[in-house]
């Protein structure tokens, strides 16, 4: 009798583990943040939508290459120690030179409980290539 019960328990545990494995594999690679194109970010700015625009490049890049009007500087290297200054309830869009560092910044923010985070793909390089203004 105990063998039948143990056998059934083993089957149930196996099914649960298989379900968990499938669930994890389906969600692998999903990002907790959204990607936005430069066109989408420009449209949000033009529509005067309320969101926080964060430039995660270095101070040197900010000065030399310009920045998007309304953005504020928070280099990705300093983000871990300064992200608490950002409103967790606000929509946050991060950008960098090409989109790689800002993707890392978006991951840092979402890992720390920020829910409405977007990464501007293409970064300031694509922004400028489209002829959009910088300060």
N, C-alpha and C positions, 0 to 999 in steps of 0.2 A: 504494500500500500504506500509506504513512504517512497519507494522507488518511482511509483507513478506520479506522485505529487512533485517530487524533485524533477522528474522528467518534464512535467508541465511547466514548472517554474523556469527550467532551463530554456524551454521553447519561448516562453514569454519574454525572458531577459534577452534572448537572441533577437527576437523581433524588435524589441525596443532599441537595442544597440544598432541594428540595421537601419531602423527609422532615423535614429540620431545621425548616423554616418551619412545617410542620403541627404538629410537636412543641412548638415554642415557643408557637404560638397556643393549643394545647390547655392548656398550663400557665399561660398568662397569667391573672392574676387569682387564682391559687391562693395561699393564705397558708401560711406555714411554721409558723404557730401555730394553736391551736384556739380557738374561742369557747366559753365556758361561760356558762350562765345563772346568775343569782343563786341560783336554787333548787339547781342542781348544786353550786355552791361551798358553799352552806349544808349540803347533804347530805354533802359531803366533810369539812367541819368537824365536823358531828355524829357522823360515823363515825370521827372522830379519824385520818383519813388523814394520812400524812406528806407535806407539801408546804410550799413557801415562799410566803407571801402578801405581796405587795409593793404598797403604796399609792403611786401615782406622782403624787399631788396635791401642792400646795404645803404648806408648814408651817402657813400660816394656815388653809387648808381643813381640815387634819388636826385643828387645835385647835378651830376654830369648829364644824365639822360632825360631829366625832367620826370614829371609824375602827372597822374590824372587829377584834374581839379576836384577837390573835395576829399581826396584820399589822405590818410595819415600814415606815417611811417612806423612800422614795428618789424624790424628785421627778423627773419625766421630764426636766426641764431639767438635772439633775445625773447622769442615768443613764449617759450616754456616758462620764463619767469615773469612775463608781463601780461599774459592773456587774461588774467583775472580782471584787468581794467576794462575788458570788453563786456558789454551787456549780453548775458546768455539768452535773453529773449529777443534780441535784435537779429535781423537778417544781416549776415556778414558775407561780404565778397572779398576774397583775397586774390592778389595778383603779384607777379614777379617779372622777371625779364622774359621768360619763355613759357612758364606754366609748371615747371618741375618743382621749384621751391615752394610755390604757392600750393601745390598738391600736398606737399609735406606739411605745410602750415594748416591746411584744411583738415588733414588727418589728426594733427595735434589738437586742434580745437574740438573736433567731434569726439575724439577719445576722452576729452575732458568735459564732456556733457553739453557742448554746444550743438543745437539741433538744426539750425537754419543756416548752414554754411555752404558757400559756393566757391569754386575755383574758376577764375577767368583763364580759360585755355588760350595759349598763344602769347599771353603776357603783354608787356608794354611794347615788345617788338612788333607783334601783330597789330596792336592798337595804332602805333605810329605808321605802320605799313598801310593801314586803311586811311591814313590822312586825318585821323582824329586828333584833337588838340591835346597838348601837354603844357604844363606850367614850367 
